[in-house]
């Protein structure tokens, strides 16, 4: 069978050094991924080989070109993600680029998979969005980026970040330290995401002013959330009653995002995340977005870990969702 050849013409606006990496390091990474032969002459990139290999490498280059055109310098991690997606046949279209927010370091936060794009589009369109999927799919991180972006655009007046406190055999009252010190381990992942998007000094100032609140789910009882972007993280560890309590805090001008991974539940009995889908599916302005293996954007090993657990547990919720 005759080999397939595709020739890409790199736009003049694209920095070839950024595209290929220092000393062509990114190009070498791509070449080692498949049997396709990649030849670069000037601003021409020729890819020759089996049709599937050529298609995968071409889509990787197209995505990298889009990154460079947007002003970013692709990193080895970006290339590894694209190559991993190419291996599984899930490289997103180059048109996926959709900036949510620029971090204080000037780095753009955007969806990197089709599922993530569907997730942020759902957050934009709906008042309540449930993001459900395994570790590394960006559920909390992207929701946090959408919240910070909404605050900067003055679409909301505050951000509220909540997590259920699941105690492993010890009561909070018996743990040493102040209440804040006792709660810190439970809400630390939310701080980590927040401080990746805004510098620590400004983030702490917003927290001190009450514009950003990070608190256990129990602190939501009896309140009404008006003009707020509210994120409930680790929702698989809520009870149905807790989930009902949280959702009924919704006030005017607010947006709620609920994230969870139903395979990592620490509670016995039905989860509030499961019951919410059963009870609320089909209600207008409430959306459920399932993220899966193809949406994992952490280290490529994370996807293989998820696969291994799926194979070990045939009834895994990941497998059931496809």
C-alpha angles and dihedrals in degrees: 000000000000114000118248119240129196124183119204122198109209112219116247088241091066119091105228092204091057091045096050097033130231108323087358090292094149091047090052089051091054093045092053091053100068144012092251116116115233120200123184122196117167107309093340122101117189120194117193131179143068113356095246093049093047092049093050095048092045091054091049091053091046091055092047091050089053090051093051092046088056090057100260129125108224115235130211087257090057090051093046090052092050092047091049090051090048090052091055093040094245104113104147120235115268088242090068093092108122116155114215100177144346111232120226086261089058096251117141118234112209140149112277100191137043090248092053090050089052089050097053091042088054091051090052094049103039136057092219123031127180114205110195126179149100128296117294099028094113097246097143098027095054092043089052091050091051090050095050090046091051090050092050091050089049091238087132132023098220146008123231119194117190136181132180113246109229110189117210102214096310130090117230089232092066096049117100123251138036122317090261091051091050092050097042097089091054096052099031094102089059091052090049092054093044094051090050088063102038129026116265095246094053092041092053090047091054090049092050090050091051092241088118116035124187113188146143116274091248089068089066095068114116095010132114117214110217124173091003141125104221125191123190109196128195089019092167085079094061125098119231089255092051091050091050090049091051097046092049090058087077113127137177120302093012136126126205127203120186119193131186150144110225092198091065100055117150097187130083119235130022116343122230086234092059094044093049092058091047093049104033105035110123097025112130117249092023116098134186115205119189117205121193146177093301089060097055108117101174124095110325088244089068091065091050090050090053090049092050092053091047090055092046092050111043091186092055113144088230090062092045090055094045 
